[in-house]
Amino acid sequence: MYRYDEFDERFVRERVAEFRSQVERRLDGSLSDDEFKPLRLKNGLYLQLHAYMLRIAVPYGTLSSRQLRQLAVIAETYDKGYGHFTTRQNLQFNWPKLRDVPAILDLLADVEMHCIQTSGNCIRNVTADQFAGVAADEVEDPRPTAELIRQWSSLHPEFVWLPRKFKIAVTGAEHDRAAIMVHDIGLKVKRHPETGETGYEIVVGGGLGRTPMIGKIVRDFLPKHELLAYLEAVMRVYNSEGRRDNKYKARVKILVHETGEDEFRRRVEEEYARLDGPTINAPQEELERIAAYFAPPAYDELPETSPVLDAARRTDPALDRFVEQNGFAHKQPGYIALTVSLKAVGEVPGDMSAEQMSIFADIAEHWSFGELRVTHAQNLVLPHVRKDDVREVFAALQAAGLATANAGLVTDIIACPGLDYCALATAKSIPIAQAIATTFADEARQKDIGPLPIKISGCINACGHHHVGAIGILGLEKAGKENYQITVGGDATERAALGERLGPGIDAEDVPGAIETIVDIYLGERQAGEAFNDTVRRAGIEPFKAGFADYIAARQAVREPAE
């Protein structure tokens, strides 16, 4: 893991002291709410529907046990005893009091964490594959690249007041688990097909919200050492030409769309040619310094198979289900990565209690080299577990209520906070997710359905990534009621696609039944080995539209009084 140097430490402490003074002036009335707003947003402090919300950066989703333990202390001391993990791999506290925020920031600084650039029109937290460094399909660990970008982008003087917020994601693997195609910039580490040199595929202009778009490849291959100068060229074109007259059209995806892919690429290349690359790009020794922080842990030399684990799985069906569903193949023989679901049936997706944080920090410290990951699906990962230890880890997770074996299944639902918390929301997300999960609670049924990403947003801003859910749910307000639109076929992987809407919006109470109808159509249409989106691509959307229309008609008939 990356560790702060003296500059990082001084920089964060100075920001905490500065914000403490600003909070004091807001509390004594020296600053109005309008004057205070841009200051608090620079420090990740939002004013939500009922209270302030503090968003904490978790760069590229990597946390240490020490950091999670500190987050548990903050949750218990200054919040309501829990935190919420988001689709940006961040953590949010939903109930801090303004007077306490400087103290929270001090506690974060003690463990090399902060809230800088988790809000505002700047380059936000850089995200990455949750299995970075352990995945067998990986060309290279993307976290050193993400850390390089973090350092370059932190308070970059030219990019602190962009036309709109800007999000970057990095993957180093063949299979995209970081959703790079729906980010403002997506980077894929790859090898040059002829020389074998390591470099990047550069994707620009992806994004969701009210105008969802899949990103465009603007460079097939960029040599690794040229990255920062190329990013600077993209950012300069966007900062110069991005719209500032309309915040709904201010994202880089709109610029790429209105300019045209080829013309945008030409402008970036022209800007890139003008820049003095050697003064912008990191020298090789700096790249090596950063990479050294991400060296693999001190693994034991082990055989690939574990007779201990195999025997335990034969005698414990719950353990067997957990390993089958939540286990991820590790590149190091004798090890496994484990997804820890924060989606137990009936619970709030992404929420974790202070007690669970503390226990999970101990588990990671004891069995995963003190390291854990946050996923963009609002779960956690233990990235380095000896297969021989999985039985003990599972028992510890069970005791903490963290052993739900549903990673990637129909109950592993992404959901934004929605109208329960968010001032921008137009409908609730959390109760919908809970109702759907309860509908599909039976484990055998979940296994029969197979992988099925469901994603829910409580407004058009799409924080729940509904556009790229295999089943997407968008909550809106219509005639004073919550109304939900359903889409199918969305995909956030290397086969990125936006979902297609099935028909008119429906009432909240009808959503679980609608999802059940869609799943039943899939089960009836699928061929051997087909996942949900495979069936949608092959059979088309029409069977789903027809079944959805029949469901709406049946629900309407039930509501209408008999003649």
C-alpha positions as CSV (number, residue, x, y, z in Angstrom):
1,M,0.0,0.0,0.0
2,Y,1.1,3.6,-0.6
3,R,2.2,5.5,2.5
4,Y,2.2,9.2,2.8
5,D,5.5,11.1,2.6
6,E,6.3,14.3,4.5
7,F,4.6,16.4,1.9
8,D,1.4,14.4,2.0
9,E,1.3,14.6,5.8
10,R,1.9,18.3,5.9
11,F,-0.6,19.0,3.1
12,V,-3.5,17.1,4.7
13,R,-2.8,18.6,8.2
14,E,-2.8,22.1,6.8
15,R,-6.1,21.5,5.0
16,V,-7.7,20.3,8.2
17,A,-6.5,23.4,10.1
18,E,-7.8,25.6,7.4
19,F,-11.2,23.9,7.4
20,R,-11.4,24.0,11.1
21,S,-11.1,27.8,10.9
22,Q,-13.8,27.9,8.2
23,V,-16.2,25.8,10.3
24,E,-15.7,28.0,13.3
25,R,-16.5,31.1,11.2
26,R,-19.7,29.4,9.9
27,L,-20.8,28.4,13.4
28,D,-20.3,32.0,14.8
29,G,-22.1,33.5,11.8
30,S,-19.0,35.1,10.2
31,L,-19.7,33.1,7.1
32,S,-23.1,32.7,5.5
33,D,-24.3,29.4,4.2
34,D,-23.7,30.5,0.7
35,E,-20.2,31.6,1.5
36,F,-19.5,28.4,3.3
37,K,-20.9,26.1,0.6
38,P,-17.9,26.1,-1.8
39,L,-15.5,25.7,1.2
40,R,-17.2,22.7,2.6
41,L,-17.6,21.0,-0.8
42,K,-13.8,21.3,-1.3
43,N,-13.6,19.1,1.8
44,G,-16.2,16.5,0.9
45,L,-18.9,17.9,3.1
46,Y,-22.4,17.9,1.6
47,L,-25.7,19.1,3.0
48,Q,-28.2,16.3,2.4
49,L,-31.9,15.9,3.0
50,H,-31.7,15.6,6.8
51,A,-28.1,16.3,7.8
52,Y,-24.6,16.9,6.6
53,M,-22.9,14.0,4.8
54,L,-19.1,13.6,4.7
55,R,-17.5,11.7,1.8
56,I,-14.1,10.1,2.5
57,A,-11.7,9.2,-0.3
58,V,-10.6,5.6,-0.6
59,P,-8.0,5.9,-3.4
60,Y,-8.4,3.0,-5.9
61,G,-10.5,1.2,-3.3
62,T,-7.5,0.1,-1.1
63,L,-7.8,0.3,2.7
64,S,-5.6,-1.0,5.5
65,S,-6.9,-2.7,8.7
66,R,-5.7,0.4,10.6
67,Q,-7.7,2.7,8.4
68,L,-10.9,0.7,8.6
69,R,-10.6,0.5,12.4
70,Q,-10.3,4.3,12.5
71,L,-13.4,4.5,10.4
72,A,-15.2,2.4,12.9
73,V,-14.2,4.7,15.7
74,I,-15.5,7.7,13.7
75,A,-18.8,5.9,12.9
76,E,-19.3,5.1,16.6
77,T,-18.2,8.4,18.0
78,Y,-19.5,11.0,15.5
79,D,-22.2,9.3,13.4
80,K,-25.0,6.8,14.1
81,G,-22.8,3.8,14.3
82,Y,-22.4,2.9,10.6
83,G,-20.9,4.0,7.3
84,H,-22.0,3.6,3.6
85,F,-19.7,2.4,0.9
86,T,-20.4,3.9,-2.5
87,T,-20.0,3.0,-6.2
88,R,-16.9,5.3,-6.3
89,Q,-15.2,3.0,-3.7
90,N,-15.6,5.8,-1.1
91,L,-17.1,5.8,2.3
92,Q,-19.9,8.2,3.4
93,F,-21.0,9.2,6.9
94,N,-24.6,10.4,6.7
95,W,-25.1,12.1,10.1
96,P,-22.0,14.1,11.2
97,K,-22.6,17.3,13.1
98,L,-20.9,20.3,11.5
99,R,-19.0,21.2,14.7
100,D,-17.5,17.7,14.8
101,V,-16.2,17.6,11.2
102,P,-12.7,19.0,11.9
103,A,-12.2,16.4,14.6
104,I,-13.2,13.7,12.1
105,L,-10.8,15.1,9.6
106,D,-8.0,15.0,12.2
107,L,-8.8,11.3,13.0
108,L,-8.7,10.6,9.2
109,A,-5.3,12.4,8.9
110,D,-4.0,10.2,11.7
111,V,-4.4,7.2,9.3
112,E,-3.4,8.9,6.0
113,M,-7.0,9.6,4.8
114,H,-8.9,12.7,3.9
115,C,-12.0,14.1,2.0
116,I,-10.2,16.4,-0.4
117,Q,-11.6,16.3,-4.0
118,T,-14.5,14.0,-3.1
119,S,-16.8,16.8,-4.3
120,G,-16.7,19.8,-6.6
121,N,-15.7,20.4,-10.2
122,C,-12.4,18.7,-10.0
123,I,-10.7,15.3,-10.6
124,R,-12.4,13.0,-8.1
125,N,-11.2,9.9,-6.4
126,V,-9.4,7.6,-8.9
127,T,-11.0,4.1,-8.9
128,A,-9.6,0.7,-9.9
129,D,-10.3,-3.0,-10.2
130,Q,-11.0,-4.4,-6.7
131,F,-8.8,-7.5,-7.6
132,A,-5.8,-5.3,-8.6
133,G,-2.6,-7.1,-8.0
134,V,-4.1,-10.6,-7.5
135,A,-6.1,-11.3,-10.7
136,A,-4.7,-13.9,-13.1
137,D,-5.9,-12.0,-16.2
138,E,-3.9,-8.9,-15.2
139,V,-1.2,-7.4,-17.4
140,E,-0.1,-5.2,-14.6
141,D,-1.3,-4.0,-11.2
142,P,-3.2,-0.8,-12.0
143,R,-2.8,0.8,-8.5
144,P,0.6,2.4,-9.1
145,T,-1.0,4.1,-12.1
146,A,-3.9,5.2,-10.0
147,E,-1.6,6.5,-7.3
148,L,0.4,8.4,-9.9
149,I,-2.8,10.0,-11.1
150,R,-3.9,10.8,-7.5
151,Q,-0.6,12.6,-6.9
152,W,-0.7,14.5,-10.2
153,S,-4.4,15.5,-9.9
154,S,-4.4,16.5,-6.2
155,L,-5.0,20.3,-6.3
156,H,-3.6,20.5,-9.8
157,P,-3.7,24.3,-10.2
158,E,-5.2,24.2,-13.7
159,F,-7.9,21.7,-12.9
160,V,-9.5,22.7,-9.6
161,W,-12.4,24.6,-11.3
162,L,-13.3,22.4,-14.3
163,P,-16.6,22.8,-16.1
164,R,-17.9,19.8,-14.1
165,K,-16.7,16.9,-11.9
166,F,-14.3,14.5,-13.6
167,K,-13.9,10.8,-12.9
168,I,-11.1,8.4,-13.8
169,A,-10.9,4.6,-13.5
170,V,-8.0,2.2,-14.2
171,T,-7.9,-1.5,-14.9
172,G,-4.9,-3.7,-15.7
173,A,-6.9,-6.8,-16.6
174,E,-8.4,-8.3,-19.7
175,H,-11.8,-8.3,-18.1
176,D,-13.0,-4.9,-17.0
177,R,-14.1,-4.9,-13.4
178,A,-13.6,-1.1,-13.0
179,A,-16.3,0.1,-15.4
180,I,-13.8,2.1,-17.4
181,M,-16.1,2.6,-20.4
182,V,-18.5,4.8,-18.3
183,H,-16.0,7.1,-16.8
184,D,-14.8,10.5,-18.1
185,I,-11.4,8.9,-18.6
186,G,-10.9,5.1,-18.5
187,L,-7.4,3.6,-18.7
188,K,-6.6,0.0,-19.6
189,V,-3.1,-1.3,-19.1
190,K,-2.1,-3.4,-22.1
191,R,0.9,-4.6,-23.9
192,H,1.8,-3.5,-27.4
193,P,0.9,-6.4,-29.8
194,E,4.3,-6.2,-31.6
195,T,6.9,-4.9,-29.1
196,G,5.4,-6.2,-25.8
197,E,5.9,-2.7,-24.3
198,T,3.5,-1.8,-21.5
199,G,1.2,1.1,-22.1
200,Y,-2.4,2.2,-22.0
201,E,-5.6,2.2,-24.0
202,I,-7.2,5.6,-23.4
203,V,-11.0,5.9,-23.3
204,V,-12.7,9.3,-23.0
205,G,-16.2,10.5,-22.7
206,G,-18.1,7.8,-20.9
207,G,-20.6,8.6,-18.2
208,L,-24.1,8.1,-16.9
209,G,-26.5,10.6,-15.5
210,R,-29.2,12.2,-17.6
211,T,-27.2,11.7,-20.8
212,P,-25.6,8.3,-20.6
213,M,-22.8,7.5,-23.0
214,I,-20.2,4.8,-23.6
215,G,-16.7,6.2,-23.8
216,K,-14.7,6.4,-27.0
217,I,-11.2,5.0,-27.5
218,V,-9.0,8.1,-28.3
219,R,-5.7,6.2,-28.2
220,D,-5.2,2.5,-28.9
221,F,-1.8,2.5,-27.3
222,L,0.1,5.1,-25.3
223,P,3.6,4.3,-23.9
224,K,3.5,4.1,-20.2
225,H,5.9,6.9,-19.5
226,E,3.8,9.4,-21.5
227,L,0.7,9.1,-19.4
228,L,0.6,12.3,-17.4
229,A,1.3,14.5,-20.4
230,Y,-1.5,12.8,-22.4
231,L,-3.9,13.2,-19.5
232,E,-2.9,16.8,-19.3
233,A,-3.7,17.3,-23.0
234,V,-7.2,15.7,-22.5
235,M,-7.9,17.8,-19.5
236,R,-6.7,21.0,-21.1
237,V,-9.0,20.5,-24.1
238,Y,-11.9,19.8,-21.8
239,N,-11.2,22.7,-19.5
240,S,-10.9,25.0,-22.4
241,E,-13.8,23.9,-24.5
242,G,-16.2,22.2,-22.1
243,R,-19.5,24.0,-21.7
244,R,-20.0,26.2,-18.6
245,D,-23.3,27.7,-19.6
246,N,-25.3,24.6,-18.7
247,K,-24.2,22.1,-16.0
248,Y,-26.3,19.4,-17.6
249,K,-24.1,19.6,-20.7
250,A,-20.8,20.3,-19.0
251,R,-19.3,16.8,-18.8
252,V,-16.6,15.8,-21.2
253,K,-18.9,13.2,-22.8
254,I,-21.0,16.1,-24.2
255,L,-17.9,17.7,-25.6
256,V,-16.8,14.5,-27.3
257,H,-20.3,13.9,-28.6
258,E,-20.8,17.5,-29.9
259,T,-17.3,17.8,-31.3
260,G,-17.2,14.4,-32.8
261,E,-14.9,11.5,-31.9
262,D,-12.4,12.1,-34.6
263,E,-12.2,15.9,-34.2
264,F,-11.9,15.5,-30.4
265,R,-9.1,13.1,-30.9
266,R,-7.4,15.5,-33.3
267,R,-7.6,18.3,-30.8
268,V,-6.2,16.2,-28.0
269,E,-3.3,15.0,-30.2
270,E,-2.6,18.6,-31.2
271,E,-2.6,19.8,-27.6
272,Y,-0.4,16.8,-26.7
273,A,2.1,17.7,-29.4
274,R,2.4,21.3,-28.0
275,L,3.1,20.2,-24.4
276,D,6.6,19.7,-23.0
277,G,6.2,16.1,-22.1
278,P,9.4,15.6,-20.1
279,T,8.5,18.4,-17.7
280,I,5.0,16.8,-17.0
281,N,5.6,13.1,-17.1
282,A,7.0,11.4,-14.0
283,P,10.6,10.3,-14.2
284,Q,11.3,6.6,-14.2
285,E,12.7,6.7,-10.6
286,E,9.4,8.2,-9.4
287,L,7.4,5.5,-11.2
288,E,9.6,2.9,-9.5
289,R,9.3,4.5,-6.1
290,I,5.5,4.4,-6.3
291,A,5.4,0.9,-7.7
292,A,7.5,-0.3,-4.8
293,Y,4.7,0.4,-2.4
294,F,2.5,-2.1,-4.2
295,A,5.0,-5.0,-4.2
296,P,3.2,-8.3,-3.4
297,P,3.0,-9.2,0.3
298,A,5.2,-12.0,1.7
299,Y,3.2,-14.9,0.5
300,D,4.0,-18.4,1.7
301,E,5.1,-21.0,-0.9
302,L,2.1,-23.2,-1.1
303,P,0.6,-25.8,-3.5
304,E,-2.3,-24.6,-5.6
305,T,-4.8,-27.0,-4.0
306,S,-5.7,-27.1,-0.3
307,P,-6.8,-30.5,1.1
308,V,-7.8,-28.6,4.2
309,L,-10.2,-26.4,2.4
310,D,-11.5,-29.2,0.1
311,A,-12.3,-31.3,3.1
312,A,-14.1,-28.5,4.9
313,R,-16.2,-27.7,1.8
314,R,-17.3,-31.3,1.6
315,T,-18.6,-31.3,5.2
316,D,-20.0,-27.7,5.3
317,P,-22.5,-26.7,2.6
318,A,-22.6,-23.1,3.7
319,L,-18.8,-22.8,3.4
320,D,-19.0,-24.5,0.0
321,R,-21.6,-22.0,-1.3
322,F,-19.6,-19.1,0.0
323,V,-16.3,-20.2,-1.7
324,E,-18.1,-21.0,-4.9
325,Q,-19.9,-17.7,-5.1
326,N,-17.6,-15.2,-3.4
327,G,-14.2,-16.8,-4.1
328,F,-12.0,-15.3,-6.8
329,A,-9.0,-17.1,-8.3
330,H,-5.7,-15.7,-7.1
331,K,-2.5,-15.6,-9.2
332,Q,-0.5,-16.8,-6.2
333,P,-0.7,-20.6,-5.7
334,G,-2.5,-21.6,-2.5
335,Y,-4.3,-18.2,-2.1
336,I,-7.8,-17.0,-2.8
337,A,-9.5,-13.6,-2.8
338,L,-12.9,-13.4,-1.1
339,T,-15.7,-10.9,-1.8
340,V,-17.5,-10.0,1.4
341,S,-21.0,-9.0,0.6
342,L,-22.6,-6.0,2.2
343,K,-25.9,-7.1,0.8
344,A,-27.5,-9.5,3.3
345,V,-31.2,-10.0,2.5
346,G,-33.1,-7.2,4.1
347,E,-30.1,-5.0,4.8
348,V,-29.2,-1.6,3.3
349,P,-26.8,-2.2,0.3
350,G,-23.3,-0.9,1.1
351,D,-24.0,-0.1,4.8
352,M,-21.6,-1.5,7.4
353,S,-21.9,-1.0,11.2
354,A,-19.0,0.2,13.3
355,E,-18.8,-3.1,15.0
356,Q,-18.6,-4.9,11.7
357,M,-15.9,-2.5,10.5
358,S,-13.8,-3.2,13.6
359,I,-14.3,-7.0,13.4
360,F,-13.5,-7.0,9.6
361,A,-10.4,-4.9,10.3
362,D,-9.2,-7.7,12.6
363,I,-10.1,-10.3,10.1
364,A,-8.1,-8.5,7.3
365,E,-5.2,-8.0,9.7
366,H,-5.0,-11.6,10.8
367,W,-5.7,-13.3,7.4
368,S,-5.1,-10.9,4.6
369,F,-1.9,-9.1,5.4
370,G,-3.8,-6.2,6.8
371,E,-5.3,-5.2,3.5
372,L,-8.8,-5.0,2.1
373,R,-10.5,-3.5,-0.9
374,V,-13.8,-1.6,-1.6
375,T,-15.6,-2.6,-4.8
376,H,-17.7,-0.3,-7.0
377,A,-20.5,-2.8,-6.4
378,Q,-20.5,-1.6,-2.7
379,N,-18.9,-4.7,-1.3
380,L,-15.5,-5.4,0.3
381,V,-12.7,-7.9,-0.6
382,L,-10.1,-9.8,1.3
383,P,-7.5,-10.0,-1.4
384,H,-4.9,-12.3,0.1
385,V,-6.3,-15.3,2.0
386,R,-4.5,-18.6,2.3
387,K,-6.9,-21.4,1.1
388,D,-5.9,-23.3,4.3
389,D,-7.4,-20.4,6.3
390,V,-10.7,-20.0,4.5
391,R,-12.7,-22.1,7.0
392,E,-11.6,-19.9,9.9
393,V,-12.2,-16.7,7.9
394,F,-15.7,-17.9,7.0
395,A,-16.5,-18.6,10.7
396,A,-15.3,-15.1,11.7
397,L,-17.4,-13.6,8.9
398,Q,-20.4,-15.6,9.9
399,A,-20.1,-14.4,13.5
400,A,-20.1,-10.8,12.2
401,G,-23.0,-11.2,9.9
402,L,-20.8,-10.8,6.8
403,A,-20.9,-14.3,5.2
404,T,-23.7,-13.8,2.7
405,A,-22.9,-15.9,-0.4
406,N,-24.4,-13.8,-3.1
407,A,-21.6,-11.9,-4.9
408,G,-22.9,-11.0,-8.3
409,L,-26.3,-12.7,-7.8
410,V,-29.8,-11.2,-8.0
411,T,-29.7,-10.1,-4.4
412,D,-26.3,-8.3,-4.7
413,I,-28.0,-5.1,-5.7
414,I,-26.2,-1.7,-6.2
415,A,-28.4,1.1,-4.8
416,C,-27.7,4.7,-4.1
417,P,-29.0,6.3,-0.8
418,G,-32.0,7.7,-2.7
419,L,-34.8,9.7,-1.1
420,D,-34.0,8.4,2.4
421,Y,-30.9,10.7,2.4
422,C,-30.1,12.5,-0.8
423,A,-31.4,16.1,-1.4
424,L,-31.3,15.4,-5.2
425,A,-33.2,12.2,-5.1
426,T,-36.8,12.0,-6.5
427,A,-37.6,8.5,-5.3
428,K,-36.4,5.9,-2.8
429,S,-33.8,3.3,-3.7
430,I,-33.1,1.4,-0.4
431,P,-36.6,0.0,0.2
432,I,-36.8,-1.2,-3.4
433,A,-33.5,-3.0,-3.1
434,Q,-34.6,-4.6,0.1
435,A,-37.9,-5.7,-1.3
436,I,-36.3,-7.3,-4.4
437,A,-33.7,-9.1,-2.3
438,T,-36.4,-10.5,0.0
439,T,-38.4,-11.7,-3.1
440,F,-35.3,-13.7,-4.2
441,A,-34.1,-14.7,-0.8
442,D,-34.0,-18.4,-1.5
443,E,-30.4,-19.4,-2.1
444,A,-31.2,-22.3,-4.4
445,R,-33.3,-19.9,-6.6
446,Q,-30.5,-17.3,-6.7
447,K,-28.0,-20.0,-7.8
448,D,-30.4,-21.2,-10.5
449,I,-30.8,-17.7,-11.9
450,G,-27.0,-17.1,-11.8
451,P,-25.1,-13.9,-12.2
452,L,-27.5,-11.0,-12.6
453,P,-26.4,-7.4,-11.7
454,I,-29.4,-5.2,-10.6
455,K,-28.7,-1.5,-10.1
456,I,-31.0,1.1,-8.7
457,S,-30.8,4.9,-8.8
458,G,-33.2,7.3,-7.0
459,C,-32.8,10.0,-9.6
460,I,-31.6,10.9,-13.0
461,N,-28.0,11.5,-11.8
462,A,-27.5,7.7,-11.8
463,C,-25.3,7.2,-8.7
464,G,-26.6,3.6,-8.6
465,H,-25.4,3.0,-12.2
466,H,-28.8,1.8,-13.3
467,H,-28.0,2.5,-17.0
468,V,-25.4,-0.4,-17.0
469,G,-27.4,-2.8,-14.8
470,A,-28.4,-6.1,-16.5
471,I,-31.6,-4.9,-14.9
472,G,-31.7,-1.2,-14.2
473,I,-34.2,0.6,-12.1
474,L,-34.6,4.4,-12.2
475,G,-36.8,6.1,-9.6
476,L,-38.5,9.4,-10.5
477,E,-41.3,11.5,-9.2
478,K,-44.5,11.5,-11.3
479,A,-47.7,13.3,-10.3
480,G,-46.6,13.4,-6.7
481,K,-45.8,9.6,-6.6
482,E,-42.6,7.6,-6.8
483,N,-42.4,6.0,-10.3
484,Y,-39.8,3.5,-11.5
485,Q,-38.6,2.9,-15.0
486,I,-37.1,-0.6,-15.8
487,T,-34.3,-1.3,-18.3
488,V,-32.6,-4.5,-19.4
489,G,-29.3,-5.3,-21.1
490,G,-27.0,-2.8,-19.5
491,D,-23.4,-3.8,-19.0
492,A,-20.5,-2.2,-17.2
493,T,-17.8,-4.6,-18.4
494,E,-15.6,-4.7,-21.5
495,R,-18.8,-5.4,-23.4
496,A,-20.2,-2.1,-22.1
497,A,-23.8,-1.3,-23.1
498,L,-26.7,0.9,-22.0
499,G,-29.9,-0.8,-21.0
500,E,-33.1,-0.4,-23.0
501,R,-36.3,0.7,-21.4
502,L,-39.1,-1.9,-21.3
503,G,-42.1,0.4,-21.0
504,P,-43.8,3.0,-18.9
505,G,-42.8,3.6,-15.3
506,I,-44.5,1.6,-12.5
507,D,-45.4,2.2,-8.8
508,A,-43.0,1.2,-6.1
509,E,-45.1,-1.8,-4.9
510,D,-45.1,-3.2,-8.4
511,V,-41.3,-3.3,-8.8
512,P,-40.5,-6.6,-7.1
513,G,-43.1,-8.4,-9.2
514,A,-41.8,-6.8,-12.4
515,I,-38.3,-8.0,-11.6
516,E,-39.7,-11.5,-11.0
517,T,-41.5,-11.4,-14.3
518,I,-38.3,-10.3,-16.1
519,V,-36.3,-13.0,-14.4
520,D,-38.9,-15.6,-15.3
521,I,-38.8,-14.6,-19.0
522,Y,-35.0,-15.0,-18.9
523,L,-35.3,-18.4,-17.4
524,G,-37.7,-19.4,-20.1
525,E,-35.7,-18.0,-22.9
526,R,-32.1,-18.8,-21.9
527,Q,-30.0,-21.5,-23.6
528,A,-27.5,-23.7,-21.8
529,G,-24.7,-21.6,-20.2
530,E,-26.3,-18.2,-21.0
531,A,-26.1,-15.4,-18.5
532,F,-28.9,-12.8,-18.5
533,N,-27.3,-10.4,-20.9
534,D,-26.3,-13.2,-23.2
535,T,-30.0,-14.1,-23.5
536,V,-31.0,-10.4,-24.0
537,R,-28.4,-10.1,-26.8
538,R,-29.5,-13.3,-28.6
539,A,-33.3,-13.2,-28.1
540,G,-33.6,-9.4,-28.2
541,I,-35.6,-7.1,-26.0
542,E,-39.0,-7.9,-27.4
543,P,-39.8,-10.9,-25.2
544,F,-39.0,-8.8,-22.1
545,K,-41.1,-5.9,-23.4
546,A,-44.1,-8.2,-24.0
547,G,-43.9,-9.9,-20.7
548,F,-43.5,-6.5,-18.9
549,A,-46.6,-5.1,-20.7
550,D,-48.6,-8.2,-19.7
551,Y,-47.5,-7.7,-16.1
552,I,-48.5,-4.0,-16.1
553,A,-51.9,-5.0,-17.5
554,A,-52.5,-7.6,-14.9
555,R,-51.6,-5.3,-12.1
556,Q,-53.9,-2.6,-13.5
557,A,-56.7,-5.1,-13.7
558,V,-56.3,-6.0,-10.0
559,R,-56.5,-2.3,-9.1
560,E,-59.6,-1.6,-11.2
561,P,-62.9,-2.3,-9.3
562,A,-65.0,-5.1,-10.8
563,E,-67.8,-4.0,-13.1
